[in-house]
Amino acid sequence: MQRYTEFEEDEENGTVVARSQDPTTSAVRFELGFAEWSEDSGNWEELLQYLLEDMLGDELSIDEDGNAVMDVEQAAAALADSPHATDEQSARAVIDYLADRDIITVDGSELTVLRPPHTYDESEMDRAVKMYSNWAAAFDTLTDRINTAVDRVKDAQERLESRSEETTDVTEHLNDLRTKREEYQQEMLSIAGDRDVDDLDEDELRRFNHAREQYYHYDNLIEQAETDEETIPDPNPEQMDLGEVIEQLESTEQSFKIQKQKLRDRIRTQQLWPTEAVNASEQFTNVLSVMGNVVPKKERMEQESGQDVLDEIRGSSEQAKELSESTQALEQDDQDIITES
């Protein structure tokens, strides 16, 4: 529940004084204006972005109804380190003020920051439009996260490409080892010729064993290098190509931008829609109806059946069609008479 429930707005000084029903809780003063609109965005978006950036992915979670919720005390602790509050007490007052203005919801120990737009009915449109602004702020935060992730992936990609260039040196080294092993193989064949080892004299056997020792040396190095891939497990055996990761992140970012723009358009429509003029137009029409002794259209909508109106229109259309056909027939008869004469 809200800790601060009374808010005194001092427009002259540009401040809000928040008071609690608990007499032991001190009043808190903070700047006025961040719960107001600024064109097609809410002034509270910067504050909300700070909170989302700090909490997103950790304390922030999505419940079964699609609401983004967090613990209100943890939210106050996070907000206390922002430019929007001086300590946890003032941060909690700011949170309660936002709740009082239907921008967020505080229910028990839970703070609801985001609520799916489709869950609002027509009677809640003012609150829904404020929530559009919250979602726009969330999309900005997520877009920043994506940009950071893309930079990290690109950095990893560059590092891997650099390592790939170094792998070329490894391949050359392996080829050198195979060349040396082949040299000592050939030396052993040259020493032995077509004879068995037991038939070699003492000097030949010494040189043969020296070549054989060198052959083992290079053969072992080659075997070790060739079996590295099998003995050292890959921590990400099913990892995607990093280029695909970047494409996925960037396409998601574009979707966030599109959704944010849609929300901005909804907010702009709400802010700019001439509600008073539309209502006035309806009233002016009603005045004319009264003066002309006709039933206003709203009453006719309520009193008359839609089917009756449809049948009447169809009947009128049929009569008009018959009249038109009759007129055309008379005109044709007149034309025939003129022609015959």
Number of C-alpha atoms within 10 A of each C-alpha: 14 19 18 25 16 17 18 12 17 12 11 6 9 11 15 21 18 22 19 17 10 10 8 7 12 13 16 18 18 19 16 16 16 18 20 13 16 12 12 17 21 24 16 20 20 16 18 22 21 20 22 22 17 15 18 18 10 8 13 20 16 14 10 7 9 13 16 18 22 22 18 22 16 17 23 21 16 20 26 19 14 14 9 17 21 13 15 18 20 21 24 24 28 26 25 26 24 17 22 18 14 16 25 22 22 22 12 10 12 17 25 21 22 20 21 14 16 7 11 15 10 7 8 10 13 14 16 23 24 22 24 25 26 25 25 24 23 24 21 20 19 20 20 14 16 17 15 12 16 20 13 13 17 16 12 13 16 12 12 13 12 11 11 12 11 11 12 11 11 13 12 11 14 18 13 14 19 16 13 17 23 15 15 20 17 14 18 21 14 11 16 17 11 8 10 8 15 9 10 15 9 10 8 15 17 12 14 22 13 14 21 16 13 17 22 14 14 20 17 14 14 18 11 12 14 12 10 10 10 8 9 8 9 10 7 7 7 7 9 9 9 15 13 10 16 20 12 13 19 17 12 15 20 13 14 19 17 13 15 20 14 14 22 20 14 16 24 15 13 15 16 10 11 11 11 9 10 11 10 12 12 14 13 11 13 17 13 12 14 11 9 9 9 11 13 16 13 10 9 11 11 9 10 10 11 11 9 10 11 11 12 12 12 12 12 12 12 12 12 12 12 12 12 11 12 12 11 12 12 11 11 12 11 11 11 11 9 9 8 6 5
